[in-house]
Amino acid sequence: MRGADLLVQTLALAGVTKIFSLSGNQIMPVYDACLDAGIEIIHTRHEGAAVFMADGWAQLTGEIGVALVTAAPGAANAVGPLFSARQSESPVLLLTGDSPRTQDGKGAFQEFDQVPMTAPLTKLSIRAESAATLGETIALGIRTALSGRPGPVHVALPFDVVEADTGGTRPPVAGMMVRSLDEMTEADLSAVVSMLAAAQRPLVLCGPAMSATRQGTVLTALQDALDAPVLAMESPRGLKDPSLGDFAQALRQADLVVSLGKPVNFTLGFGAASVAGPGCRWIVIDSETRERDRAALNLGERLSLVIDANPLDAAGQLLDAGKGAGARCHWRAEVKALAAARSYDVAASGLEGKITSAQLTAAVQHRIEAADQAVLVCDGGEFGQWAQAGAYAAERIINGQSGAIGGGLCYALAARAARPGATVFALMGDGTVGFHLAEFETAARENLSFVAIVGNDACWNAEHQIQLREYGQERLIGCQLSGARYDQAVEALGGHGEYVTDLADLDAALSRAVTSGKVACVNVVIDGQPAPSGSAH
């Protein structure tokens, strides 16, 4: 048995059924091994797209998402999306081809030390040492990606390692590839419960890995058990996240904040005293030393309790320990209303008679509600924020706290693979759609249909708005786009296209896209207004 066979058998034991990949010389043995293991390869058009797809798969399934790319230039192309996966707390396993270990230092084809390149962006980055230990290496990578704060892991695969005989080594048992349990001590649990019981206006804030998409009804159950508002924060705009409405006002009234895996960073105004209520105390529960230290730095004496534990495990303990008395029903209702507030009017007319972002997202929401099952993807700068504010579904993927855009098409493709019975709606700006436009061909080839809705304002509007605000109308530069016919490009790549300039035509165009049975692009000309501020006042 080759190292490649041991690798793929290990992945299969971990429950892997699909790998997102772009082929290359050094990984052909792994491709060959997938045939015998029954693992499907979804072949992409760019290595970065493969990582974004693995990220989307991981978010929706809770399983390890696997991306497989070739060495050196292929690995380098895959690096950028690792930052997004790390910030979105997605368990991704990036496998990269590598030159043979026996040729190290000799100038082998595409010889390049990949580990230092990926290490700052991953939880673990290692180079496989031998065919016999490759199964253990992969098991370690999967367990690391899933445990604690989930995140990406990278394993480089030297060609001679995947080609060599394993000497009869068997794959590791599946139990070696599950996440490690990391609960609070009884003393810490008691302290948290006591502080929550004493608070009048507590808030529990969670990170992306604790979102409703990824944990189902856990947050709702936790809110009832603790009789306290519980919110997950996923957006780089933090307290100005339009989908959280005027939540910032609720935080200013809080007397206790429990950070359940939510980093105390720029998204929370670095936890400044002006962000939360006067005298507000903080509890931080996190499995990463880096985040616990950061909280201590930013909060100082306001940090009452810091606990080393997995937020998900801690949530389970709090569910069991909560009393759910209902004494804070008015506070919970107030926070819910503030988070639901919106600062715009969907009925307001657009500039120059064009469709507004609010009108577009409302029309998509109508289609989401008509679907038996729907997944929502939101990606982009200004229009991406409109999408987050105006559309919602039981399962949602956004471009996340990294602030990077461009992965939306890839997320949508992965969502369709993970949820074959769902209608996937991907809202994105015209800047965003250009990053991985060729993946429409992947979707058509793989028969993974979804509906991409492009809010086309013919510019990079987030930066355009900065220029307008900071430098003035006369100093606009480098942010204009052409208003290209992305719908026609998608038709040429094997999909369905719609072009909409009139609001009266929008719903019918969306309906045709949904029923086309193809991957579809609905290219909608919009007026390009700045995104809502995330505050109703």
N, C-alpha and C positions, 0 to 999 in steps of 0.2 A: 504494500500500500504506500502510495506517495504521500508526501506532506500535504499536497493539495487535497487529497482524498480525506485525510485526517481533519484538515481544516473544515471542509464542507460538511463532513459528518458531524463535527462538533456544532457547527451552526444549525444543522437540522435538529439535533438534540435540544438546542436552545429554543426551538420553535420557529426558526427562520424559514419562511416559505418564499420570500422574494428578496432579490438583491438588485439595487439600482446601480447601474454600471455603464462605463464607457470603456470599450476594449483597448487592449494594447499588448505588445509582445510579452511582457513579463508575467502577465496574469492569465495567459491562455491555459495553463494547467488547471487553474481554478475553474475556468469556464467548462473545461472538459469534465471535471469532477462533479459539477452541478447537474450534469445529465443523469448520472447514476443516483444522485441523492434526491432528485425530483425538485430541486430548488429553481424557481423561475428567475431568469435574468431579464429585467426591464432595461433595455439598452437606450441610453440617453444621447443627446447631441453635445453635451458639455459636461466636464467633470464636476464643475460647481453645481450644476443642476442635479446630479446624482446625489450629492450631499444634502441639498435642499429637500429632495424627495425622501431621503432616509429620515430627515428631520420631521417632515410632515407625517410620514408613516408612524414614527415613534410617538408623536403627540396624540394621534388618534387611537392607536392600538395599545399603548402602554408597553409595547414590546421593543426590543432592540431594533433600531433601523440600521440597515447595512448598506454602505456604499463601497464599491470596488472600482478602483481606477489604476491606471498604469503608473510607472515610475516618473521621477523628476518633473518634467513639464506637466504631466497629468496630475501628479500630486500637488504641484504648485497651484494649478487651476482649482483644485478642490479646497484650498486653504481658507479662502474668504468666508464661505458659508459655515465653517467651524465656529467662527465668532458668533454668528447668529444662533447656532445650535447651543453654544455654551450659555449665552444670555437667555435663551428660551428654556433652558434646563431640559434639553432633549437627549435621551440616551441613544447616541449614534455611534456605530462602529465603522470607522473609516479604514479600509484595507487598501494599501497601495503596493503596487509592484516595486521591485527594487533590484539593483544589479547584484550578481552573485557575491556572497561573502568571500569565496575563494579568490575573487579578483579585486578585493578591496585595495585601493591605492595604486592600481595598475592602469587606471584610465578606462574602465569598462564602459560599454554603451550606457548612457544616461546615469552614470555613477554620481550619486548625490546623497549627502547625509540629510535625510528628511526629518529625523527626530527633532533637531533643534528648531526647525521651521514650524512644526506643529505643536511642540511642547507648551508654549505660552497660551495656546487656545484650547487645550484639552485637559482632561483630568489625568490622563496617562498617555504617554507616547513612547513606544518601544519598537525595537527591531527584533524580529524573530531570530532565535539563535540556531535552532536545529529542527529537522523534521520530526524527531521523536518527541520533542517538547512543544510542538506547535499547538496541539489540542489544549494543553494547559495554559499556553499564552493567550489563546483566544478566550478561554473560559475566564481568565483573569480580567481580560479586557471587557467582556460582557458584564461580569459582576461589578466591576468598577463603574461602568457607565450607568448601571441601574441603581447603585447604592448611594446613600446620602443625598446630596443635591445632584440629581441626574445631570449627565452631560456627555460630551463626545469623548471618544477614545480613539487613538490611532495606532495601528500595527503595520509596520513595514514588512513586506514579504520578499526576502531575497530569492532570486530565481532558483538558485541551487537548493534552497531549503524546501520550496514547494515541489521540486522535482525529485528530491532524494527519497530513498526508502525509509520508512519509519521504524523498521526493525520489529514489526508486529505490535507496536504500541496501540492501545485501544483508546477511543475517545473518552474524555472525562465524563463522569455522570452528570445528569442534568442538574442535580442539586448544587453543583459547583457554579452554576450560572444564574442563580437567583440573587436578588438584592439582599444585602445584610440588614438584619433588624437592629435598630438603634433607638431604644426608647429612653424616656426620662427616668430618673430615679424616683422612687416613691416620695422622697423629700422634696425634689424639684416639682413634681406633679402637685403635691399638696400646697406648695408655696404659690404656684400659678393659680390654682383653683381659689385659694384664699384671697389673693389680690383681685381676681375677677369678681368674686362675691362682694368685696368691699367697694368696688367702683360703681359710680352712678352712670357714667357715659363711656364705657369701654369700647374699643374697636379691635378687631382681630384682622390683621392684614397678612395675606399670603402671596407667595411668588407664583410664577407661571406654572410650575409643576403641580400646583394645587388648584388650578382653574377647574371650572365645572366641566369643561371638555375632557379633561384628563382624569378627574376624580368623580365624575357623575354627581350624585346627590350628597357627597360628603360635606361640602360647605354648608348646604342647607340644613343638614342634620346637625352639624356643629353649631350653627347659629341658634337652633332651637335648644340644644343641650346646654349651651353656655348662656342663653338669653342675652346675646350680644350680637351686634352686626358683624358679619364676616365678609370680607371682600378680597378677591384676587386681583392683583395689579400686574398687567402684562405689557403695557405700552411704554415706549421711551418718553412720552410726554407726561408720564407720572401723574401728578396732581392736576395737570391740565389735560388729561386724557378725556376727549369729548364723550367717550362711552361711559365715563363715570360722572358726567354731569357736574354738579356743584359739590362733589364729595369733599373738596378741599375745605369747605365751610364746616362740614361735620368733623373733620380732623381738628380744626381749630377749637372745637368745643369738647374734645375728648379729654378725660382725666386719666385714662390708661390705654396704652397701645401695646398690643401683643403682636410682635413680629414673628409670624409662624413661617419662617423661611423667606420672608420678604427683606431683601437687602436694604439697609438704611444708607441709601446713596442719593444721587442727584434726583431720582424719581420721587423721593420724599423730601426734597429740599435739604438733603443731608441731615434731616432730623433737627433742623434749627428750632430754637425755642419759639420762634414766631409761627412755626408750622402747626404745632399742636396747641392744645389749651394750656392756660397758665398753670404751672405746677404739674403738668402731665408727666406721669411715670411711664417707663418703657420696660417691657420684657422682650428679650430676643432669644428665640429658639432656633438654632441653626447647627447643621452638622459640619460646616466648614470653618476652620480657625480663622481664615481670612475675613469672612463676613462677621464673625463675632468680634474680631479686633477692630474692624471698620466701625461697627456699631459703638464700641467703647470710645473710639476716637471722636466720633461725631456727636455722641449723646452726653458724654461726660458723666456728671453726677446724676443726671436724669435717668440713667440706665440702672434700674433697680435690681434686675435679675437677668443673667445671661446663662443659657443652658446649651450644652453640647448634646444634641439629639437630632434625629431625622424628623423634619417637620411632619411628614406623613404619619410616622409612628406616633409622634406626640399628639397629632390630631385624633388618632384612634384612642389614645389614653384619655384625652379630654372628653371625647364622646361618651366614654364609659363613666367618667367621673362627674360630668355635668349634671346639674339639678333641674335646669329648665323651668325656673319658677314663674317666669312671665312678668316679673315686676318692672322690666325695662321695655315693655311693649311700645310705649310712646317714643322712646329713644330709637328703637329699631325702626319704627315707622317713619320717623323724621329722617334718619339716614337713608332709608330706601327712597324716600321722596326726593331728597337732595341728589342722590346718584342718578335718578331717572330724569332730572331736570334737563331741558334742552334750551339753548339760547337763540334758536332760529325758528322761522315759520316756513313750513313746507309749502304753504300756498303762495308765498311771496314770489313775485315775478322775477325772472332772471334778467341780467344785464343784456341789452340789445335783443331782448326777446328769446334768448337762448335757454335751454334746459338748465336748471340749477342742480348742483350736487345733491341737495336735499330732495328734490323731486326724483332724481334718478335712483337714489338709495331707497326711497319710499316705494317706487315701482318694483324694485328688486325684492323688497320685503314682502310685497304682495305675492310675488311668485314663490318665495320661500314658504310662506304660509300655505300656499296651495299644494305644495309638494308633500307626499307621504312621509318622506325622510329627506332632510337637507343638511348639507355641510356648507358653511360660509367661510370663505377665505377673503381677508382684507389685506391689501398691500399697497404701499405708496406713501407719498408725503402728504400733501394737503388732501387729495381725494381719498387716500387711504384712511385719513382721520374722519372724513365725512362718512365713509363706509362703516367705520366702527361705531360712530354715533347713531347712524340711522338704520342699520340693519343688524339682525341678530338671528341666531339659530341655536339649536340644542348643542351643536358641535361647531366650534369656530377655531380657525388658525389665523393669526395675524403675523405681520412681519417682526413683531416682538421688540424686546427692550434693546436690542442692538442698534436700532434705528436704521439698519440696512434695508434697502428695498431691492426688488427684483426677483425674489423667490416665489412670488405668488403663483405663477403658472406651474411651477414644480410642486408646490404644496397642493394645488388643485389636482394634478395628475396623481400624486400619491394618495390623496383623499379618495379619489375614484377607485383606486386599487384597493384601499383599505375598507371602503364602504361601497361595494359594488351595487347595492340596491338604492343608493342615495342619489339625489340630484345635487351636484356640486356647483355652487355659484362663487365665482372668484371676481371680486371687485378690485380694480387697479387703475392707476393713472396711466397716461400715455408714455410717461417716462419709464415707468415700471415694466410695461409690456415689452419694451425693447431689449431688456437684459437677456431674456431666454426665449425669444420669439420662436426659435427653431424647435422648441419643445412641443409646439402645436403638431409638428410632424410626428414626434414621438407618440403623442396622444392618439393621433389618427392611426398610426401604424399598430399600436398596441390595443386599439379599440377601447380606450379609456376616455370616454366622453365627459366633458364638463362645459359649463357656460362661463366664459370670461366676459365681463362687462368692463369696457374701457371708458373711463371718464376722460374725454379728450379735450383739453384746454390749450393744446399746442404749446405747452411750455413745461419746464421744470418748476412747478408752481410754488413749492416750498421755498426754494432759493429765490425765485422771482419776488415772492412776498417780502423776504428779508431785504432784498435790494430796494424795493419800493419804500419800505419802512425806514431803513437806515441811510440810504443814499439818495433816494428821490427818483422820480420818473425819468429824468434826463440822464441817469447813470445806470440804466439797465444794460446788462451785457451777458452774453453766453448762456442764457436760460431759455431761449426760444426753440421750439420744435416746429415741425412742418404741418401738423394736422394730417399726417399720413393716413392712408386707407388700410389700416391694420386688418379690417374685415376682409378685404380682397386678398391680402397676403395669406390669411388663414385659409381662405378658399383654395388658393394655389397649393397650400400644404396638405390639402385633403379634408379640410373642415368646412363648417358652415359659417357664412358671414352675414352680418346685418349692419346697415349704416343708418343712424337716426339723427335727425336734426330738429324734429318737431315732437313735442311732448305727446301730442295726440297719437303718434305712431309708435310710441315706446312699448306699451304693453303688448301689442300684437307682435312686435319684433322679438321681445323676450319670449313670448309663447312659441313662436316659430323656432327659436334657438333651442328651447327645452325639448320640443317634440321632434327635432331634426334627427336625433339619434347619433349625431356626430359631435365631435368637439367643436364648439362654436365661439365666435367672437362677435359681440354686439358693441360696435364702435359708436359711442354717443358723444356728440359735440356738446360741451357744457360751457358755462360762462366763467369758470375758473375763480370763483370767489375764495377767499381764505377760509381755512377750516374753522369750525366753531372753537371757542376758547376753552371749552370744558367748564365754563362757569355760566350759570343762568343769570348772573348779575353783572 
